[in-house]
Amino acid sequence: MSPTATQREPQKQQAALRMRIPNANSNSLDANANVNANTAIESDGTINDKKHSDSKEVWWVNGAFVIAAHCAAVATLVFVSPTWQTVALTASTIVAGEFGITMGYHRLWSHGAFSATPLLRVILAWMGTLGFQGSIRWWVLRHRLHHRYTDDLVHDPYSAARGFWFSHMGWIFEKPIYTRMSFIDTSDLSADWVVRFQHKYFVPIALTTCFVLPPAIGALWGDSWAAFLYAGVCARIAIWHLTFCINSFAHWLGDQHFSERTTARGGFLLAVLTQGEGYHNYHHEFPRDYRNGPHPLDWDPTKWLISLASHFGLAYNLHTQTPNEIAKARVATTIARAQKYARTLDWGPAPASLPTVSSLSDVGRFVGHAAWIVVDEFVVDVKRFLDEHAHPGGNAVVQAWLGKRDGGKGFYGVLNRHTDSAKRMVEMMRVAKLELEE
């Protein structure tokens, strides 16, 4: 469902959503999605949530598992010494799991940033299980919800607006009720047999891949127990936090070159840690671009891997945003930032707020002294300017036009090509508007 569909076809879209909501829990692929049917589209196009997703109910089972996994990882690092082969295996499974999430779960299935052959989809689905973050379908639904309602306190599953801790992993400890999950289009996921198979058999595939395979490989060099703990448990924790950093750090630290609409930010260091996902501000503005770092020198290994797969015919339909749109986003953001800063500066009195004088004789009485000039039909008080001898050409240049209506001739004349800064200084010294009576 496109973001503008409701605007283009409101009645048709609302009817479609009403038809889908009552069956929100009927899809076997979403048995654990915690989707409810208490949401409806009103006649005016607004959404009525009868039950919000901010229940704050603690998810004890999930929380206990996550805490236990972290405790096991810490104990492993303290008490178990791995062989170099086990360290290499651990690093390999972390990198493979990262790419499974970034290239597969995220850019391929969440955003359709490129298309992949069945072989590549199978490989990415298997690599994604190394992340131990749920099935493709489970992960993608929540990520699409995050993009639809970024920073929303209720409907963003890991909203940065609820604080750094919540966006990083606090959301794991709350049992959510996603009242708007039914609005997320899942037709592409349902049509992909790889997604269906992985979702149906995710638990046995993930347990085998993450916790059976590592010790089996480690047994080849007699270090199966350490391989289980490092390449199994510790690797999962590492991938979790590398992924979670995008939800937290990428909405907290970094640059916003392309948009300030959301908290999404970007930076090189985070990109290095997350295989290129760190350029998050760009990604939120152009989510279908297969590149998170659009510049050729941006550190984005996931982009490079997708490009390499394309070279071998495994990936195709690589989506990119046009340079013109990227440049426009940068310019618009720069302008908005400049305008915001400009509002904090003193630009002098607004013309409409100035009093009006109707004759030159009135000007002298109004100002209270003779050190004034008229520029652009505005009375400019230059007494302090003269007292400070601030004119680079000397006071005589200004004094020649004191008390005259046509002081603009001197200001804009060929002998005095004033800078833009000088023009703004004159605007600061305006004290009245001259409107001579005919």
SULRA-V508366 format. One record per residue. N is the residue number from 1. RES is the residue in one small letter. PSI is psi in whole degrees, -180 to 180 (999 if undefined). OMEGA is omega as a letter, one per 40 degrees, with the letter a starting at -180 (999 if undefined). NEAR is the number of other ideal C-beta (glycine too) atoms within 8 Angstrom. Layout:
n = {N N}
res = {RES RES}
psi = {PSI PSI}
omega = {OMEGA OMEGA}
near = {NEAR NEAR}
This chain:
n = {1 2 3 4 5 6 7 8 9 10 11 12 13 14 15 16 17 18 19 20 21 22 23 24 25 26 27 28 29 30 31 32 33 34 35 36 37 38 39 40 41 42 43 44 45 46 47 48 49 50 51 52 53 54 55 56 57 58 59 60 61 62 63 64 65 66 67 68 69 70 71 72 73 74 75 76 77 78 79 80 81 82 83 84 85 86 87 88 89 90 91 92 93 94 95 96 97 98 99 100 101 102 103 104 105 106 107 108 109 110 111 112 113 114 115 116 117 118 119 120 121 122 123 124 125 126 127 128 129 130 131 132 133 134 135 136 137 138 139 140 141 142 143 144 145 146 147 148 149 150 151 152 153 154 155 156 157 158 159 160 161 162 163 164 165 166 167 168 169 170 171 172 173 174 175 176 177 178 179 180 181 182 183 184 185 186 187 188 189 190 191 192 193 194 195 196 197 198 199 200 201 202 203 204 205 206 207 208 209 210 211 212 213 214 215 216 217 218 219 220 221 222 223 224 225 226 227 228 229 230 231 232 233 234 235 236 237 238 239 240 241 242 243 244 245 246 247 248 249 250 251 252 253 254 255 256 257 258 259 260 261 262 263 264 265 266 267 268 269 270 271 272 273 274 275 276 277 278 279 280 281 282 283 284 285 286 287 288 289 290 291 292 293 294 295 296 297 298 299 300 301 302 303 304 305 306 307 308 309 310 311 312 313 314 315 316 317 318 319 320 321 322 323 324 325 326 327 328 329 330 331 332 333 334 335 336 337 338 339 340 341 342 343 344 345 346 347 348 349 350 351 352 353 354 355 356 357 358 359 360 361 362 363 364 365 366 367 368 369 370 371 372 373 374 375 376 377 378 379 380 381 382 383 384 385 386 387 388 389 390 391 392 393 394 395 396 397 398 399 400 401 402 403 404 405 406 407 408 409 410 411 412 413 414 415 416 417 418 419 420 421 422 423 424 425 426 427 428 429 430 431 432 433 434 435 436 437 438}
res = {m s p t a t q r e p q k q q a a l r m r i p n a n s n s l d a n a n v n a n t a i e s d g t i n d k k h s d s k e v w w v n g a f v i a a h c a a v a t l v f v s p t w q t v a l t a s t i v a g e f g i t m g y h r l w s h g a f s a t p l l r v i l a w m g t l g f q g s i r w w v l r h r l h h r y t d d l v h d p y s a a r g f w f s h m g w i f e k p i y t r m s f i d t s d l s a d w v v r f q h k y f v p i a l t t c f v l p p a i g a l w g d s w a a f l y a g v c a r i a i w h l t f c i n s f a h w l g d q h f s e r t t a r g g f l l a v l t q g e g y h n y h h e f p r d y r n g p h p l d w d p t k w l i s l a s h f g l a y n l h t q t p n e i a k a r v a t t i a r a q k y a r t l d w g p a p a s l p t v s s l s d v g r f v g h a a w i v v d e f v v d v k r f l d e h a h p g g n a v v q a w l g k r d g g k g f y g v l n r h t d s a k r m v e m m r v a k l e l e e}
psi = {119 154 -23 6 -39 -34 -37 -42 68 -46 -43 -43 -43 -41 -40 -42 -39 -34 -33 -36 -45 -22 22 -30 5 -15 118 -23 -14 35 -29 19 -13 39 138 170 20 37 138 154 122 169 -25 6 -6 161 130 110 111 -23 116 165 15 48 -25 20 128 135 84 -45 -49 -45 -43 -40 -44 -43 -44 -40 -40 -40 -42 -39 -43 -45 -38 -47 -31 -41 -13 128 118 159 167 -31 -39 -38 -43 -41 -41 -47 -40 -43 -30 -48 -45 -42 -40 -48 -32 -38 -50 -46 -39 -73 -43 -68 -35 -61 -34 -41 -7 37 -18 169 153 148 162 -39 -47 -37 -40 -45 -46 -36 -42 -45 -36 -31 -24 -22 -21 48 24 173 170 -50 -45 -47 -46 -42 -45 -35 -38 -36 -39 -43 -35 -37 44 128 1 131 -23 -46 -10 118 -33 60 127 -21 -16 8 159 -48 -45 -46 -29 -57 1 -31 -23 -27 2 135 111 157 105 93 -19 15 -30 -15 -11 127 127 10 -38 -35 -41 -28 -11 113 -29 -43 -44 -45 -46 -37 -42 -39 25 -45 -54 -36 -47 -44 -41 -47 -43 -31 -13 -44 -45 -50 -30 -40 -42 -26 -23 -27 21 32 44 -39 -46 -36 -39 -45 -42 -58 -16 -72 -56 -38 -38 -43 -42 -46 -39 -54 -32 -39 -44 -26 -30 -39 -29 -71 -38 -5 13 -43 147 -172 157 77 -24 -20 147 18 -35 -179 -2 133 -178 157 158 -46 -45 -33 -38 -41 -24 25 37 -4 -9 -17 66 -29 -43 -44 -41 -28 -35 70 -20 -4 129 -10 129 -31 102 -26 142 -29 -3 136 103 77 -33 -41 -44 -39 -39 -43 -40 -42 -36 -38 -34 9 11 -24 147 176 47 119 133 148 147 147 -33 -44 -37 -45 -39 -39 -43 -47 -45 -40 -41 -43 -45 -40 -41 -41 -39 -43 -37 -32 -14 -7 159 112 11 176 142 137 -39 -20 -8 146 163 136 145 -3 159 -33 -34 -30 -47 -44 -35 -44 -37 3 177 1 72 154 167 123 124 35 17 139 125 120 111 14 -51 -36 -42 -40 -33 0 49 -17 127 -21 0 157 -28 -32 -40 -42 -26 -18 10 136 8 146 -31 40 -20 -27 -39 -36 -41 3 167 -21 -12 83 88 150 167 -35 -40 -39 -40 -33 -40 -40 -33 -27 5 138 -16 163 128 117 90 138 137 999}
omega = {a a a a a i a a a a i a a i i a i i a a a a a a a a a i a a a a a i i a a i a i i a i i i a i i i i a a i a a i a i a a i a a i a i i i i i i i i i i a a a a i a i a i i i i i i i a a i a i i i a i i a a a a a a i a i a a a i i a i i a a i i a a i i i i i i i i a a a i a i a a a a i i i i i a a a i i a a a i a i a i i i i a a a a a i i a i a i i a i a a a i a i a a a a a i i a a a i i a a a i a a a a i i a a i a a a i a a i i i i i i i i a a a i i i a a a i a a i i i a a i a i i a i i i a a a i a a i a i a a i i a i i a a a i a a i i i a a i i a a i a i i a a i a a a i a i i i a a a a i a a a i i a a i i i i i i a i a i a a i a i i a i a a i i i i i a a i i i a i i i i i a a i a i a a a i a a a a i a i a i i i i a a i a a i i a a i i i i a i i i a i a a a i i a a a a a a i a a a i a a a a a i a a a i i i i a a a a a a i a i i i i i i i i i i a i i a i a i a i a 999}
near = {7 4 5 6 9 9 5 6 7 9 6 7 12 12 8 8 11 10 8 9 11 7 8 13 8 5 9 5 11 13 5 5 9 9 11 11 9 7 13 8 10 8 4 4 8 6 8 8 10 7 8 8 11 6 9 5 6 8 10 6 6 10 11 8 8 11 8 8 11 9 8 10 11 8 9 12 7 6 4 11 3 11 8 6 9 15 10 8 14 14 8 9 12 12 9 10 16 14 15 17 15 14 14 16 16 12 13 15 13 11 9 10 12 14 7 12 9 7 7 11 13 9 8 15 15 11 13 16 14 14 14 10 10 5 9 15 12 12 14 12 14 11 11 11 15 12 9 11 12 12 11 9 8 10 10 14 9 10 13 14 9 8 8 8 8 10 15 12 10 11 10 9 10 11 9 9 10 14 15 14 13 11 8 11 6 11 6 9 13 10 5 10 5 11 14 10 9 14 12 7 8 12 6 7 11 10 9 9 11 14 11 9 9 16 13 8 10 18 10 5 8 6 12 10 9 13 18 13 11 17 14 13 13 13 16 13 11 9 16 12 10 11 13 10 13 12 12 13 10 17 13 11 7 13 7 11 9 11 11 7 5 9 9 14 13 16 12 7 7 17 17 8 8 14 11 16 15 18 15 16 15 14 13 12 11 12 9 9 13 11 9 16 12 11 5 3 4 13 10 13 9 14 13 9 10 15 9 8 11 12 6 6 6 9 11 9 5 11 10 8 9 6 5 6 9 12 8 8 13 10 8 8 13 8 8 9 9 8 8 8 8 8 6 5 6 4 7 8 7 5 8 4 5 12 6 8 12 7 8 9 6 9 15 11 7 11 12 4 7 6 9 16 14 14 9 4 6 12 15 13 11 12 9 7 10 13 6 6 7 5 10 3 6 7 8 7 10 12 8 7 11 11 8 8 7 8 12 9 8 13 12 7 7 4 4 10 3 8 5 5 6 8 9 10 8 12 9 9 11 14 11 13 11 13 8 8 5 2}
